[in-house]
Amino acid sequence: MELVGNLLGYVTMVVVGIVPIVNPFSTAPAFIAMTSHVTGDERRQTATLACAYMSGLLLVFLLLGTMIMQFFGISLQSLRIAGGLVIAYMGFRMLFPPEVHASAPTTSSNRDPRSLAFTPLALPMLAGPGSISVVLGMAAKVSEQELLAHKLAGYSVVAVGILLSSFICWLVLWSSGAVVRFLGKNGIDATTKLMGFLLICIGMEFVLSGAEMG
């Protein structure tokens, strides 16, 4: 029971590290706008594809993250600091968003909604630089384990966390219409700011842990 509790705790930490960065609640209004001209079944299919692409992208970076770091000569210390700065920057932008001049898109309404699943929904809205940085940092930490069994367990825990995060995003996008109506503009703004503050805290933790390694 203690082992199961520890595994659940680690998976929860992975989910908490990814979901605030992905922030599906802030993606929901854009998703609704891009799929406003299609049926409910097509919207749900697009949400499913987008979250499947998100899972695939993050799993690729989880499994090949160490190889990528070695190929480019990136140290774990610099990765954690750089990733922390990117995450904190995204958090500041969410907490203090720049002024955006709204302009209605003229071409997206004619596109097949399924073609939006990979770009821009999966990349960069869901699996963006922040979430990729977090997964790379987790992959680097797992690779530090000396025993193969510990490495396999670490990769499995992070993979389960990625899949659960994608499932949460799928639930939000699948029910995006109800979520947007329930939260309203003020609720979405408040949720985004809360997520932004959590991202700043996570980013600073990455920077401090990277600095301590030096």
Rosetta constraint file for C-alpha pairs under 8 A:
AtomPair CA 1 CA 5 HARMONIC 6.14 0.50
AtomPair CA 2 CA 6 HARMONIC 6.20 0.50
AtomPair CA 3 CA 7 HARMONIC 6.21 0.50
AtomPair CA 4 CA 8 HARMONIC 6.12 0.50
AtomPair CA 5 CA 9 HARMONIC 6.10 0.50
AtomPair CA 6 CA 10 HARMONIC 6.24 0.50
AtomPair CA 7 CA 11 HARMONIC 6.17 0.50
AtomPair CA 7 CA 157 HARMONIC 7.12 0.50
AtomPair CA 8 CA 12 HARMONIC 6.04 0.50
AtomPair CA 9 CA 13 HARMONIC 6.25 0.50
AtomPair CA 10 CA 14 HARMONIC 6.40 0.50
AtomPair CA 10 CA 157 HARMONIC 6.84 0.50
AtomPair CA 11 CA 15 HARMONIC 6.32 0.50
AtomPair CA 11 CA 157 HARMONIC 5.65 0.50
AtomPair CA 11 CA 158 HARMONIC 6.58 0.50
AtomPair CA 11 CA 160 HARMONIC 6.74 0.50
AtomPair CA 11 CA 161 HARMONIC 5.03 0.50
AtomPair CA 12 CA 16 HARMONIC 6.05 0.50
AtomPair CA 12 CA 161 HARMONIC 6.94 0.50
AtomPair CA 13 CA 17 HARMONIC 6.07 0.50
AtomPair CA 14 CA 18 HARMONIC 6.29 0.50
AtomPair CA 14 CA 158 HARMONIC 6.16 0.50
AtomPair CA 14 CA 161 HARMONIC 5.22 0.50
AtomPair CA 14 CA 162 HARMONIC 7.30 0.50
AtomPair CA 15 CA 19 HARMONIC 5.80 0.50
AtomPair CA 15 CA 161 HARMONIC 5.16 0.50
AtomPair CA 15 CA 162 HARMONIC 6.81 0.50
AtomPair CA 15 CA 164 HARMONIC 6.90 0.50
AtomPair CA 15 CA 165 HARMONIC 5.54 0.50
AtomPair CA 16 CA 20 HARMONIC 6.65 0.50
AtomPair CA 17 CA 21 HARMONIC 7.27 0.50
AtomPair CA 17 CA 134 HARMONIC 7.22 0.50
AtomPair CA 17 CA 202 HARMONIC 7.39 0.50
AtomPair CA 18 CA 22 HARMONIC 6.24 0.50
AtomPair CA 18 CA 131 HARMONIC 5.83 0.50
AtomPair CA 18 CA 134 HARMONIC 7.09 0.50
AtomPair CA 18 CA 162 HARMONIC 7.55 0.50
AtomPair CA 18 CA 165 HARMONIC 6.77 0.50
AtomPair CA 19 CA 23 HARMONIC 5.73 0.50
AtomPair CA 19 CA 24 HARMONIC 7.57 0.50
AtomPair CA 19 CA 165 HARMONIC 5.88 0.50
AtomPair CA 19 CA 168 HARMONIC 8.00 0.50
AtomPair CA 19 CA 169 HARMONIC 7.89 0.50
AtomPair CA 20 CA 195 HARMONIC 5.14 0.50
AtomPair CA 20 CA 196 HARMONIC 7.49 0.50
AtomPair CA 20 CA 198 HARMONIC 6.93 0.50
AtomPair CA 20 CA 199 HARMONIC 6.54 0.50
AtomPair CA 21 CA 87 HARMONIC 7.49 0.50
AtomPair CA 21 CA 90 HARMONIC 8.00 0.50
AtomPair CA 21 CA 130 HARMONIC 6.24 0.50
AtomPair CA 21 CA 131 HARMONIC 5.96 0.50
AtomPair CA 21 CA 195 HARMONIC 7.29 0.50
AtomPair CA 21 CA 196 HARMONIC 7.95 0.50
AtomPair CA 21 CA 199 HARMONIC 6.46 0.50
AtomPair CA 22 CA 125 HARMONIC 7.14 0.50
AtomPair CA 22 CA 126 HARMONIC 5.01 0.50
AtomPair CA 22 CA 127 HARMONIC 6.80 0.50
AtomPair CA 22 CA 128 HARMONIC 7.50 0.50
AtomPair CA 22 CA 130 HARMONIC 7.92 0.50
AtomPair CA 22 CA 131 HARMONIC 6.54 0.50
AtomPair CA 23 CA 27 HARMONIC 6.85 0.50
AtomPair CA 23 CA 126 HARMONIC 7.66 0.50
AtomPair CA 23 CA 192 HARMONIC 7.28 0.50
AtomPair CA 23 CA 195 HARMONIC 6.94 0.50
AtomPair CA 24 CA 28 HARMONIC 6.07 0.50
AtomPair CA 24 CA 126 HARMONIC 7.26 0.50
AtomPair CA 24 CA 169 HARMONIC 5.43 0.50
AtomPair CA 24 CA 172 HARMONIC 6.39 0.50
AtomPair CA 24 CA 173 HARMONIC 7.08 0.50
AtomPair CA 25 CA 29 HARMONIC 7.68 0.50
AtomPair CA 25 CA 172 HARMONIC 6.80 0.50
AtomPair CA 25 CA 179 HARMONIC 7.82 0.50
AtomPair CA 25 CA 188 HARMONIC 6.64 0.50
AtomPair CA 25 CA 191 HARMONIC 7.39 0.50
AtomPair CA 25 CA 192 HARMONIC 7.37 0.50
AtomPair CA 26 CA 30 HARMONIC 7.66 0.50
AtomPair CA 26 CA 188 HARMONIC 6.56 0.50
AtomPair CA 26 CA 192 HARMONIC 6.27 0.50
AtomPair CA 27 CA 31 HARMONIC 6.04 0.50
AtomPair CA 27 CA 125 HARMONIC 6.92 0.50
AtomPair CA 27 CA 126 HARMONIC 7.89 0.50
AtomPair CA 27 CA 173 HARMONIC 7.91 0.50
AtomPair CA 28 CA 32 HARMONIC 6.12 0.50
AtomPair CA 28 CA 172 HARMONIC 7.12 0.50
AtomPair CA 28 CA 173 HARMONIC 5.74 0.50
AtomPair CA 28 CA 176 HARMONIC 5.35 0.50
AtomPair CA 28 CA 177 HARMONIC 7.85 0.50
AtomPair CA 28 CA 179 HARMONIC 7.79 0.50
AtomPair CA 28 CA 180 HARMONIC 7.02 0.50
AtomPair CA 29 CA 33 HARMONIC 6.21 0.50
AtomPair CA 29 CA 176 HARMONIC 7.42 0.50
AtomPair CA 29 CA 180 HARMONIC 6.60 0.50
AtomPair CA 30 CA 34 HARMONIC 6.14 0.50
AtomPair CA 31 CA 35 HARMONIC 6.18 0.50
AtomPair CA 31 CA 121 HARMONIC 7.60 0.50
AtomPair CA 31 CA 173 HARMONIC 7.31 0.50
AtomPair CA 31 CA 176 HARMONIC 7.76 0.50
AtomPair CA 32 CA 36 HARMONIC 5.59 0.50
AtomPair CA 32 CA 176 HARMONIC 6.86 0.50
AtomPair CA 32 CA 177 HARMONIC 6.80 0.50
AtomPair CA 34 CA 108 HARMONIC 6.53 0.50
AtomPair CA 34 CA 109 HARMONIC 6.64 0.50
AtomPair CA 34 CA 113 HARMONIC 7.43 0.50
AtomPair CA 35 CA 43 HARMONIC 6.13 0.50
AtomPair CA 35 CA 109 HARMONIC 7.53 0.50
AtomPair CA 35 CA 113 HARMONIC 6.14 0.50
AtomPair CA 36 CA 109 HARMONIC 7.93 0.50
AtomPair CA 37 CA 109 HARMONIC 6.66 0.50
AtomPair CA 38 CA 42 HARMONIC 6.17 0.50
AtomPair CA 38 CA 43 HARMONIC 6.58 0.50
AtomPair CA 38 CA 113 HARMONIC 7.52 0.50
AtomPair CA 39 CA 43 HARMONIC 6.28 0.50
AtomPair CA 40 CA 44 HARMONIC 6.20 0.50
AtomPair CA 41 CA 45 HARMONIC 6.14 0.50
AtomPair CA 42 CA 46 HARMONIC 6.13 0.50
AtomPair CA 42 CA 113 HARMONIC 7.19 0.50
AtomPair CA 42 CA 114 HARMONIC 7.73 0.50
AtomPair CA 43 CA 47 HARMONIC 6.28 0.50
AtomPair CA 43 CA 113 HARMONIC 7.26 0.50
AtomPair CA 43 CA 174 HARMONIC 7.50 0.50
AtomPair CA 44 CA 48 HARMONIC 6.19 0.50
AtomPair CA 44 CA 173 HARMONIC 7.70 0.50
AtomPair CA 44 CA 174 HARMONIC 5.32 0.50
AtomPair CA 45 CA 49 HARMONIC 6.24 0.50
AtomPair CA 45 CA 114 HARMONIC 7.33 0.50
AtomPair CA 46 CA 50 HARMONIC 6.09 0.50
AtomPair CA 46 CA 113 HARMONIC 6.22 0.50
AtomPair CA 46 CA 114 HARMONIC 5.04 0.50
AtomPair CA 46 CA 116 HARMONIC 7.45 0.50
AtomPair CA 46 CA 117 HARMONIC 5.56 0.50
AtomPair CA 47 CA 51 HARMONIC 6.24 0.50
AtomPair CA 47 CA 117 HARMONIC 6.97 0.50
AtomPair CA 47 CA 170 HARMONIC 6.11 0.50
AtomPair CA 47 CA 173 HARMONIC 5.79 0.50
AtomPair CA 47 CA 174 HARMONIC 5.98 0.50
AtomPair CA 48 CA 52 HARMONIC 6.12 0.50
AtomPair CA 48 CA 170 HARMONIC 6.28 0.50
AtomPair CA 48 CA 174 HARMONIC 7.74 0.50
AtomPair CA 49 CA 53 HARMONIC 6.12 0.50
AtomPair CA 49 CA 114 HARMONIC 7.36 0.50
AtomPair CA 49 CA 117 HARMONIC 5.70 0.50
AtomPair CA 49 CA 118 HARMONIC 7.55 0.50
AtomPair CA 50 CA 54 HARMONIC 6.17 0.50
AtomPair CA 50 CA 116 HARMONIC 7.96 0.50
AtomPair CA 50 CA 117 HARMONIC 4.30 0.50
AtomPair CA 50 CA 118 HARMONIC 5.75 0.50
AtomPair CA 50 CA 121 HARMONIC 5.97 0.50
AtomPair CA 50 CA 122 HARMONIC 4.94 0.50
AtomPair CA 51 CA 55 HARMONIC 6.19 0.50
AtomPair CA 51 CA 122 HARMONIC 6.57 0.50
AtomPair CA 51 CA 126 HARMONIC 7.85 0.50
AtomPair CA 51 CA 166 HARMONIC 5.49 0.50
AtomPair CA 51 CA 167 HARMONIC 7.34 0.50
AtomPair CA 51 CA 169 HARMONIC 6.75 0.50
AtomPair CA 51 CA 170 HARMONIC 5.87 0.50
AtomPair CA 52 CA 56 HARMONIC 6.27 0.50
AtomPair CA 52 CA 166 HARMONIC 7.38 0.50
AtomPair CA 53 CA 57 HARMONIC 6.12 0.50
AtomPair CA 53 CA 117 HARMONIC 7.65 0.50
AtomPair CA 53 CA 118 HARMONIC 6.28 0.50
AtomPair CA 53 CA 122 HARMONIC 5.88 0.50
AtomPair CA 54 CA 58 HARMONIC 6.25 0.50
AtomPair CA 54 CA 122 HARMONIC 5.10 0.50
AtomPair CA 54 CA 123 HARMONIC 7.35 0.50
AtomPair CA 54 CA 126 HARMONIC 6.33 0.50
AtomPair CA 54 CA 127 HARMONIC 5.40 0.50
AtomPair CA 54 CA 166 HARMONIC 6.86 0.50
AtomPair CA 55 CA 59 HARMONIC 6.00 0.50
AtomPair CA 55 CA 162 HARMONIC 6.42 0.50
AtomPair CA 55 CA 163 HARMONIC 6.17 0.50
AtomPair CA 55 CA 166 HARMONIC 6.09 0.50
AtomPair CA 56 CA 60 HARMONIC 6.14 0.50
AtomPair CA 57 CA 61 HARMONIC 6.49 0.50
AtomPair CA 57 CA 127 HARMONIC 6.96 0.50
AtomPair CA 58 CA 62 HARMONIC 6.11 0.50
AtomPair CA 58 CA 127 HARMONIC 6.81 0.50
AtomPair CA 58 CA 131 HARMONIC 7.80 0.50
AtomPair CA 58 CA 132 HARMONIC 6.33 0.50
AtomPair CA 58 CA 135 HARMONIC 6.76 0.50
AtomPair CA 58 CA 162 HARMONIC 7.14 0.50
AtomPair CA 59 CA 63 HARMONIC 6.16 0.50
AtomPair CA 59 CA 159 HARMONIC 6.58 0.50
AtomPair CA 59 CA 162 HARMONIC 7.40 0.50
AtomPair CA 60 CA 64 HARMONIC 5.88 0.50
AtomPair CA 60 CA 65 HARMONIC 7.65 0.50
AtomPair CA 61 CA 65 HARMONIC 4.82 0.50
AtomPair CA 61 CA 132 HARMONIC 6.91 0.50
AtomPair CA 61 CA 135 HARMONIC 6.75 0.50
AtomPair CA 61 CA 136 HARMONIC 6.27 0.50
AtomPair CA 62 CA 135 HARMONIC 5.78 0.50
AtomPair CA 62 CA 136 HARMONIC 6.06 0.50
AtomPair CA 62 CA 138 HARMONIC 7.61 0.50
AtomPair CA 62 CA 139 HARMONIC 5.35 0.50
AtomPair CA 62 CA 155 HARMONIC 7.52 0.50
AtomPair CA 62 CA 158 HARMONIC 7.94 0.50
AtomPair CA 62 CA 159 HARMONIC 7.69 0.50
AtomPair CA 63 CA 139 HARMONIC 7.25 0.50
AtomPair CA 63 CA 155 HARMONIC 7.73 0.50
AtomPair CA 64 CA 68 HARMONIC 6.13 0.50
AtomPair CA 65 CA 69 HARMONIC 6.25 0.50
AtomPair CA 65 CA 136 HARMONIC 5.33 0.50
AtomPair CA 65 CA 139 HARMONIC 6.04 0.50
AtomPair CA 65 CA 140 HARMONIC 7.05 0.50
AtomPair CA 66 CA 70 HARMONIC 6.20 0.50
AtomPair CA 66 CA 136 HARMONIC 7.61 0.50
AtomPair CA 66 CA 139 HARMONIC 6.60 0.50
AtomPair CA 66 CA 140 HARMONIC 5.91 0.50
AtomPair CA 66 CA 143 HARMONIC 7.11 0.50
AtomPair CA 67 CA 71 HARMONIC 6.05 0.50
AtomPair CA 68 CA 72 HARMONIC 6.32 0.50
AtomPair CA 69 CA 73 HARMONIC 5.78 0.50
AtomPair CA 69 CA 74 HARMONIC 4.84 0.50
AtomPair CA 69 CA 75 HARMONIC 7.01 0.50
AtomPair CA 70 CA 74 HARMONIC 6.26 0.50
AtomPair CA 70 CA 75 HARMONIC 7.99 0.50
AtomPair CA 74 CA 78 HARMONIC 6.73 0.50
AtomPair CA 74 CA 79 HARMONIC 6.68 0.50
AtomPair CA 75 CA 79 HARMONIC 6.18 0.50
AtomPair CA 76 CA 80 HARMONIC 6.15 0.50
AtomPair CA 76 CA 137 HARMONIC 7.57 0.50
AtomPair CA 76 CA 140 HARMONIC 6.52 0.50
AtomPair CA 76 CA 210 HARMONIC 7.54 0.50
AtomPair CA 77 CA 81 HARMONIC 6.33 0.50
AtomPair CA 77 CA 210 HARMONIC 4.62 0.50
AtomPair CA 77 CA 211 HARMONIC 6.96 0.50
AtomPair CA 77 CA 213 HARMONIC 6.23 0.50
AtomPair CA 77 CA 214 HARMONIC 7.01 0.50
AtomPair CA 78 CA 82 HARMONIC 5.88 0.50
AtomPair CA 78 CA 210 HARMONIC 6.85 0.50
AtomPair CA 79 CA 83 HARMONIC 5.75 0.50
AtomPair CA 79 CA 133 HARMONIC 7.90 0.50
AtomPair CA 79 CA 137 HARMONIC 6.75 0.50
AtomPair CA 79 CA 210 HARMONIC 7.83 0.50
AtomPair CA 80 CA 84 HARMONIC 5.85 0.50
AtomPair CA 80 CA 137 HARMONIC 6.08 0.50
AtomPair CA 80 CA 206 HARMONIC 5.35 0.50
AtomPair CA 80 CA 207 HARMONIC 6.09 0.50
AtomPair CA 80 CA 209 HARMONIC 7.32 0.50
AtomPair CA 80 CA 210 HARMONIC 5.20 0.50
AtomPair CA 81 CA 85 HARMONIC 6.20 0.50
AtomPair CA 81 CA 206 HARMONIC 6.01 0.50
AtomPair CA 81 CA 207 HARMONIC 4.29 0.50
AtomPair CA 81 CA 208 HARMONIC 7.57 0.50
AtomPair CA 81 CA 209 HARMONIC 7.91 0.50
AtomPair CA 81 CA 210 HARMONIC 5.31 0.50
AtomPair CA 81 CA 211 HARMONIC 7.15 0.50
AtomPair CA 82 CA 86 HARMONIC 6.28 0.50
AtomPair CA 82 CA 207 HARMONIC 7.50 0.50
AtomPair CA 83 CA 87 HARMONIC 6.12 0.50
AtomPair CA 83 CA 130 HARMONIC 7.09 0.50
AtomPair CA 83 CA 133 HARMONIC 5.06 0.50
AtomPair CA 83 CA 134 HARMONIC 6.76 0.50
AtomPair CA 83 CA 137 HARMONIC 7.52 0.50
AtomPair CA 83 CA 203 HARMONIC 7.23 0.50
AtomPair CA 83 CA 206 HARMONIC 7.11 0.50
AtomPair CA 83 CA 207 HARMONIC 7.84 0.50
AtomPair CA 84 CA 88 HARMONIC 5.98 0.50
AtomPair CA 84 CA 202 HARMONIC 7.20 0.50
AtomPair CA 84 CA 203 HARMONIC 3.85 0.50
AtomPair CA 84 CA 204 HARMONIC 6.00 0.50
AtomPair CA 84 CA 205 HARMONIC 7.21 0.50
AtomPair CA 84 CA 206 HARMONIC 4.72 0.50
AtomPair CA 84 CA 207 HARMONIC 5.12 0.50
AtomPair CA 85 CA 89 HARMONIC 5.96 0.50
AtomPair CA 85 CA 203 HARMONIC 6.01 0.50
AtomPair CA 85 CA 204 HARMONIC 7.45 0.50
AtomPair CA 85 CA 207 HARMONIC 6.92 0.50
AtomPair CA 86 CA 90 HARMONIC 6.26 0.50
AtomPair CA 86 CA 129 HARMONIC 7.47 0.50
AtomPair CA 86 CA 130 HARMONIC 6.17 0.50
AtomPair CA 86 CA 133 HARMONIC 7.90 0.50
AtomPair CA 86 CA 203 HARMONIC 7.37 0.50
AtomPair CA 87 CA 91 HARMONIC 6.20 0.50
AtomPair CA 87 CA 130 HARMONIC 5.19 0.50
AtomPair CA 87 CA 133 HARMONIC 7.89 0.50
AtomPair CA 87 CA 199 HARMONIC 6.00 0.50
AtomPair CA 87 CA 200 HARMONIC 6.70 0.50
AtomPair CA 87 CA 202 HARMONIC 7.34 0.50
AtomPair CA 87 CA 203 HARMONIC 5.00 0.50
AtomPair CA 88 CA 92 HARMONIC 6.19 0.50
AtomPair CA 88 CA 199 HARMONIC 5.80 0.50
AtomPair CA 88 CA 200 HARMONIC 4.23 0.50
AtomPair CA 88 CA 201 HARMONIC 7.35 0.50
AtomPair CA 88 CA 202 HARMONIC 7.32 0.50
AtomPair CA 88 CA 203 HARMONIC 4.60 0.50
AtomPair CA 88 CA 204 HARMONIC 6.71 0.50
AtomPair CA 89 CA 93 HARMONIC 6.29 0.50
AtomPair CA 89 CA 200 HARMONIC 7.41 0.50
AtomPair CA 90 CA 94 HARMONIC 6.22 0.50
AtomPair CA 90 CA 130 HARMONIC 7.36 0.50
AtomPair CA 90 CA 196 HARMONIC 7.14 0.50
AtomPair CA 90 CA 199 HARMONIC 7.29 0.50
AtomPair CA 90 CA 200 HARMONIC 7.86 0.50
AtomPair CA 91 CA 95 HARMONIC 6.04 0.50
AtomPair CA 91 CA 195 HARMONIC 7.28 0.50
AtomPair CA 91 CA 196 HARMONIC 3.89 0.50
AtomPair CA 91 CA 197 HARMONIC 6.00 0.50
AtomPair CA 91 CA 198 HARMONIC 7.33 0.50
AtomPair CA 91 CA 199 HARMONIC 4.82 0.50
AtomPair CA 91 CA 200 HARMONIC 5.04 0.50
AtomPair CA 92 CA 96 HARMONIC 5.71 0.50
AtomPair CA 92 CA 97 HARMONIC 7.61 0.50
AtomPair CA 92 CA 196 HARMONIC 6.25 0.50
AtomPair CA 92 CA 197 HARMONIC 7.44 0.50
AtomPair CA 92 CA 200 HARMONIC 6.73 0.50
AtomPair CA 93 CA 97 HARMONIC 4.80 0.50
AtomPair CA 93 CA 98 HARMONIC 7.03 0.50
AtomPair CA 93 CA 196 HARMONIC 7.41 0.50
AtomPair CA 94 CA 192 HARMONIC 6.11 0.50
AtomPair CA 94 CA 193 HARMONIC 5.69 0.50
AtomPair CA 94 CA 195 HARMONIC 7.53 0.50
AtomPair CA 94 CA 196 HARMONIC 4.85 0.50
AtomPair CA 95 CA 192 HARMONIC 7.15 0.50
AtomPair CA 95 CA 193 HARMONIC 4.50 0.50
AtomPair CA 95 CA 194 HARMONIC 7.45 0.50
AtomPair CA 95 CA 196 HARMONIC 5.02 0.50
AtomPair CA 95 CA 197 HARMONIC 6.43 0.50
AtomPair CA 96 CA 193 HARMONIC 7.78 0.50
AtomPair CA 105 CA 109 HARMONIC 7.51 0.50
AtomPair CA 107 CA 111 HARMONIC 6.97 0.50
AtomPair CA 111 CA 115 HARMONIC 7.04 0.50
AtomPair CA 111 CA 116 HARMONIC 7.84 0.50
AtomPair CA 112 CA 116 HARMONIC 7.26 0.50
AtomPair CA 113 CA 117 HARMONIC 7.05 0.50
AtomPair CA 115 CA 119 HARMONIC 7.34 0.50
AtomPair CA 116 CA 120 HARMONIC 5.94 0.50
AtomPair CA 116 CA 121 HARMONIC 6.20 0.50
AtomPair CA 117 CA 121 HARMONIC 5.26 0.50
AtomPair CA 117 CA 122 HARMONIC 6.01 0.50
AtomPair CA 118 CA 122 HARMONIC 4.73 0.50
AtomPair CA 118 CA 123 HARMONIC 5.96 0.50
AtomPair CA 119 CA 123 HARMONIC 5.25 0.50
AtomPair CA 119 CA 124 HARMONIC 7.01 0.50
AtomPair CA 120 CA 124 HARMONIC 5.80 0.50
AtomPair CA 120 CA 125 HARMONIC 6.13 0.50
AtomPair CA 121 CA 125 HARMONIC 5.07 0.50
AtomPair CA 121 CA 126 HARMONIC 6.17 0.50
AtomPair CA 122 CA 126 HARMONIC 4.89 0.50
AtomPair CA 122 CA 127 HARMONIC 5.64 0.50
AtomPair CA 122 CA 128 HARMONIC 7.95 0.50
AtomPair CA 123 CA 127 HARMONIC 5.28 0.50
AtomPair CA 123 CA 128 HARMONIC 5.85 0.50
AtomPair CA 124 CA 128 HARMONIC 4.23 0.50
AtomPair CA 124 CA 129 HARMONIC 7.33 0.50
AtomPair CA 126 CA 131 HARMONIC 7.86 0.50
AtomPair CA 127 CA 131 HARMONIC 5.79 0.50
AtomPair CA 127 CA 132 HARMONIC 6.42 0.50
AtomPair CA 128 CA 132 HARMONIC 6.14 0.50
AtomPair CA 129 CA 133 HARMONIC 5.95 0.50
AtomPair CA 130 CA 134 HARMONIC 6.34 0.50
AtomPair CA 131 CA 135 HARMONIC 6.25 0.50
AtomPair CA 132 CA 136 HARMONIC 6.09 0.50
AtomPair CA 133 CA 137 HARMONIC 6.12 0.50
AtomPair CA 134 CA 138 HARMONIC 6.23 0.50
AtomPair CA 135 CA 139 HARMONIC 6.05 0.50
AtomPair CA 136 CA 140 HARMONIC 6.13 0.50
AtomPair CA 137 CA 141 HARMONIC 6.26 0.50
AtomPair CA 138 CA 142 HARMONIC 6.21 0.50
AtomPair CA 138 CA 158 HARMONIC 7.46 0.50
AtomPair CA 139 CA 143 HARMONIC 6.17 0.50
AtomPair CA 139 CA 155 HARMONIC 7.23 0.50
AtomPair CA 140 CA 144 HARMONIC 6.62 0.50
AtomPair CA 141 CA 145 HARMONIC 7.54 0.50
AtomPair CA 142 CA 150 HARMONIC 7.98 0.50
AtomPair CA 142 CA 151 HARMONIC 5.75 0.50
AtomPair CA 142 CA 154 HARMONIC 5.58 0.50
AtomPair CA 142 CA 155 HARMONIC 6.74 0.50
AtomPair CA 143 CA 151 HARMONIC 6.35 0.50
AtomPair CA 145 CA 150 HARMONIC 6.22 0.50
AtomPair CA 145 CA 151 HARMONIC 5.78 0.50
AtomPair CA 146 CA 150 HARMONIC 7.42 0.50
AtomPair CA 146 CA 151 HARMONIC 7.51 0.50
AtomPair CA 147 CA 151 HARMONIC 6.45 0.50
AtomPair CA 148 CA 152 HARMONIC 6.16 0.50
AtomPair CA 149 CA 153 HARMONIC 6.12 0.50
AtomPair CA 150 CA 154 HARMONIC 6.02 0.50
AtomPair CA 151 CA 155 HARMONIC 6.16 0.50
AtomPair CA 152 CA 156 HARMONIC 6.04 0.50
AtomPair CA 153 CA 157 HARMONIC 6.13 0.50
AtomPair CA 154 CA 158 HARMONIC 6.31 0.50
AtomPair CA 155 CA 159 HARMONIC 5.99 0.50
AtomPair CA 156 CA 160 HARMONIC 6.12 0.50
AtomPair CA 157 CA 161 HARMONIC 6.22 0.50
AtomPair CA 158 CA 162 HARMONIC 6.16 0.50
AtomPair CA 159 CA 163 HARMONIC 6.26 0.50
AtomPair CA 160 CA 164 HARMONIC 6.13 0.50
AtomPair CA 161 CA 165 HARMONIC 6.05 0.50
AtomPair CA 162 CA 166 HARMONIC 6.16 0.50
AtomPair CA 163 CA 167 HARMONIC 6.14 0.50
AtomPair CA 164 CA 168 HARMONIC 6.23 0.50
AtomPair CA 165 CA 169 HARMONIC 6.29 0.50
AtomPair CA 166 CA 170 HARMONIC 6.07 0.50
AtomPair CA 167 CA 171 HARMONIC 6.21 0.50
AtomPair CA 168 CA 172 HARMONIC 6.35 0.50
AtomPair CA 169 CA 173 HARMONIC 6.13 0.50
AtomPair CA 170 CA 174 HARMONIC 5.67 0.50
AtomPair CA 171 CA 175 HARMONIC 6.12 0.50
AtomPair CA 172 CA 176 HARMONIC 5.45 0.50
AtomPair CA 172 CA 179 HARMONIC 7.00 0.50
AtomPair CA 175 CA 179 HARMONIC 6.18 0.50
AtomPair CA 176 CA 180 HARMONIC 5.97 0.50
AtomPair CA 177 CA 181 HARMONIC 6.24 0.50
AtomPair CA 178 CA 182 HARMONIC 5.91 0.50
AtomPair CA 179 CA 183 HARMONIC 5.99 0.50
AtomPair CA 180 CA 184 HARMONIC 5.47 0.50
AtomPair CA 180 CA 185 HARMONIC 7.54 0.50
AtomPair CA 180 CA 188 HARMONIC 7.46 0.50
AtomPair CA 183 CA 187 HARMONIC 4.40 0.50
AtomPair CA 183 CA 188 HARMONIC 5.82 0.50
AtomPair CA 184 CA 188 HARMONIC 6.20 0.50
AtomPair CA 185 CA 189 HARMONIC 6.13 0.50
AtomPair CA 186 CA 190 HARMONIC 6.10 0.50
AtomPair CA 187 CA 191 HARMONIC 6.08 0.50
AtomPair CA 188 CA 192 HARMONIC 6.01 0.50
AtomPair CA 189 CA 193 HARMONIC 6.22 0.50
AtomPair CA 190 CA 194 HARMONIC 6.20 0.50
AtomPair CA 191 CA 195 HARMONIC 6.14 0.50
AtomPair CA 192 CA 196 HARMONIC 6.05 0.50
AtomPair CA 193 CA 197 HARMONIC 6.27 0.50
AtomPair CA 194 CA 198 HARMONIC 6.40 0.50
AtomPair CA 195 CA 199 HARMONIC 6.19 0.50
AtomPair CA 196 CA 200 HARMONIC 6.34 0.50
AtomPair CA 197 CA 201 HARMONIC 6.44 0.50
AtomPair CA 198 CA 202 HARMONIC 6.19 0.50
AtomPair CA 199 CA 203 HARMONIC 5.93 0.50
AtomPair CA 200 CA 204 HARMONIC 6.14 0.50
AtomPair CA 201 CA 205 HARMONIC 6.25 0.50
AtomPair CA 202 CA 206 HARMONIC 6.38 0.50
AtomPair CA 203 CA 207 HARMONIC 6.33 0.50
AtomPair CA 204 CA 208 HARMONIC 6.06 0.50
AtomPair CA 205 CA 209 HARMONIC 6.06 0.50
AtomPair CA 206 CA 210 HARMONIC 6.11 0.50
AtomPair CA 207 CA 211 HARMONIC 6.11 0.50
AtomPair CA 208 CA 212 HARMONIC 6.15 0.50
AtomPair CA 209 CA 213 HARMONIC 6.49 0.50
AtomPair CA 210 CA 214 HARMONIC 6.97 0.50
